[in-house]
Amino acid sequence: MPTRSRPPRRPLLCELHAHSTWSDGELGLADLAGLYGARGFDVLAITDHVVRADDASSHAVDEHAFAAYLEAIGGVAERALRDHGMLVIPGLELTYSDEDPDAAVHAVAVGLRRYVGVDGGPRAAMAEARAAGAAIIAAHPHSDELDPTPGRTTRGVYADPTHMRELVDRYELVNRHDVFPWVAQERLPSVACGDAHLSEHVFTWKTLLPCEQNEAAVSAYLRSAAPAHLTRVDAPAATAAHAA
């Protein structure tokens, strides 16, 4: 007797790296979620910066504000699910900047629900976040190139493969429209993220995940060796023409 095959699951369109006014983003949480929800996204990870205590270069979430940050994301998540059918996941960008690019590491912790600081170094922070159940994504993982933004070159994961890469689940092959070829050359598990700070960053490369639309499934898939798929989200023609 022939069996009925199950229809293929539509992959989830995901933004896995986004910032709000809780750190250095342009949009508040509600506006950020509304922007992605209106564009048909299935998953939005809000990953504001946490920085070292001696890093005064940018606004960031600290330990005292984290409970309020998590509560605020929770409220936005309820509305996003109701109004857009979009899952909002909390997280942090573990931001260990350094004058030496080989020591600098930025790691996005998707699904992190407790505060993790970076004063003990990026390796300790990634290990703690991963032990708490988060999926760790190496953000804009530079190799030999310099980032055009001063102080943003983060070469630590590339420069110290023995000690860093065992803690990383995924690597940004594409950050906005910047490509990091060494990730593909080494066949590392990759994603594409908008690193959203401005509203126009919704129109960049993104990730498609073939998993269930819940936080546990998204985090588990990112932590697995299963392939993710990358896609480009473009502005509507009228918007693009106006911007030009």
Residue, then its C-alpha position, 0 to 999 in steps of 0.5 A: m500500500p502506498t504511503r502518503s509522504r509528509p510535505p517538506r517543512r518550510p525553513l524558518l527565515c531567521e535573523l540571528h544577530a540584532h541590536s536594539t537601543w539597549s546597546d548600540g542599535e537604532l531601534g527600540l525592542a518593539d520597533l525592531a520586532g515590528l520591522y522583522g515581523a512585517r517582513g515575514f521573518d519567523v525568528l528574531a534573536i535580539t543579541d545586545h552587547v555585553v562588554r568588559a567593565d573597562d570598555a567604555s566605547s559603547h552602550a551595553v547591557d550590564e549585570h544589573a540591567f539584565a533582568a529588566y532586559l530579559e523581561a522587556i524582550g519577553g513582553v515584545a516576544e508575546r506581541a510578536l508571536r501574536d501579531h506576526g507569528m514570529l518567534v523572538i529569542p533573547g541573547l547577548e553578543l559577548t563583546y571582547s574588543d581589544e587593540d590587538p585584533d588577534a585577541a578580539v572576539h565577538a560571539v553571539a549567544v542565541g537563547l541565553r537567559r542568564y547574564v554572562g560577563v566577558d571580564g574573564g576573557p572570551r573563552a570563559a564567556m563562551a563556555e559559560a554561555r554554552a553551558a547555560g544552553a545558548a548556541i554560540i555564533a562567531a560574529h564577523p570572524h576576520s582572518d587576515e583582513l581588516d574591518p573598515t570600522p576601526g576597532r571592529t576587527t575580531r580575529g581571535v577565533y581565526a588566530d587561536p583555533t586550538h582554544m577557541r573553535e571548540l566553543v563555537d557552534r556556527y560561524e558567520l560566513v556572511n555578516r550583512h554583505d561582508v563574506f569571510p571566505w576562510v569559513a567556507q574554505e575550512r567547511l565550518p558550520s555557517v550562518a548569515c546574519g544582519d548584525a542589525h543596528l539600523s533599520e536597513h540591515v533587515f535587507t541583508w543576508k540571512t539564515l534559513l533553518p529547517c527546524e521547529q519554530n520554538e526556542a529549544a529547537v532553534s538553539a539545538y539546531l544551531r548547536s548541531a552539525a546539520p547544515a543551515h541555508l543562507t539567503r539574501v533579503d532584498a528591499p522591495a523595488a520601490t524602496a530600493a529605487h527611492a534609496a538610490 
